[in-house]
């Protein structure tokens, strides 16, 4: 599991504040990101393929399932510092994967969430 963020870290961790803290928090359903690295530095043919890939995804984007976020009721309120409730943590203890990128509980990231590593 990668625990760093930024340019040299896991893009899932880098995107988490935007996806959860801004988009999900404001009520948006958040889809897996479409990421293309180094677009300005790849040959024109590669940029055309990137655009074709985006076009293909857009054809079925309405069928995609949003990224999973834990509901607010799974957290202690303001007085609890918005930590996961103990009973929620206990219910997740046996799971092989983290419930989300932001609440990883020291486990590997979920295979069905965000960018596939």
N, C-alpha and C positions, 0 to 999 in steps of 0.2 A: 504494500500500500504506500503510495506517495503521500507524504504529509506536508510537502512544501507547496507554495503557490507562486504565482508570478510566471515570468517567461520561461524559466527552467523547470517549472513544476507541472502538476497535473492540471490540465485546462478545466476539468470539472470543478476543482477546488477554486480556481480563479473566477469562474463564472457564477459560483454559488451566491455571492452577495447580490448580484444583479437579478438572478433568476428567482431566488426566494425572497430576499430582503426588499426588492423593489417590485418586480412583476407579480409574483404570487401574493405578496402582502397586499397589493392593490386590487386583487381579484382576477388577475389574468390567468388563463390556463397556459402553461409554459411548455413548449415543445422542445424536443432535443435540438440542440443548435446545429446549424450547417456551417462547418468550419472549413476554410480553405487557407492553407498556410503559404506565405511568401508569394502571393499572387503577382505582385509587381516584379518579381524576380524569376518567374517561370516563363518558358516560351509561349508564344501566342497559341499554339496548338493545345497546350495544357490549360490555358485560360478558357478556351472554347469548351474543353471537356468539363471544366468546373461549372460553366454556365449551363451546359447540357444536363449535368447532374442536378443542378438546382431546378431546372425546368421539369425534369422527370419527377423530382420530389414534390413540386407544387401540384402536379396532376392528382396526387393522392393525399395531399396534406390534411384534408378534412377527415381522413380516416385514421390519422395518427393519434395515439394515446398520449396525453400530457405526462410530463415528469411527475412522479409521486412526491408529495410533500406531507409531512406529518401535520395533522390538524392542530389548531391552536389549543383545543381542549386537552391535548396530550402534554401540555406544559403548565408549570406553575405560573401564576400571574405575576404582576409587577413585584409583589412582595417576595416571590420565590425566585426572582432574577431570571424568569423565563427559562428555567432549567426543566428538563424532562421530568415528569412525575415519576416517583420511585416505582409505582406499579407498572408504568409503561416500560421503564428500563428493564424491570424484571420479566415482563412478557416478551421482550426482545432478546433476552440473554441467550437463549438456545439457538437463535437464528445464526446461520453461517455468515450472512452478509449484514452490513450496516443498513439501517432503515432508509437513510438518505446520505447524501454527501456531507451535509452540514451537521448531521447527528450520526457520526460514524461509529461512536462507541468503541473505537480501537479495532474495528473490523474492516475487511475489504469492502470496497464500494460495491453497491448493488449492480449486478450485470445488466439489469433492465432499466437503468437510469442514466440519462445524459449521454455523453460521448462514449462510444465503445473503445476501450483502450486496447 
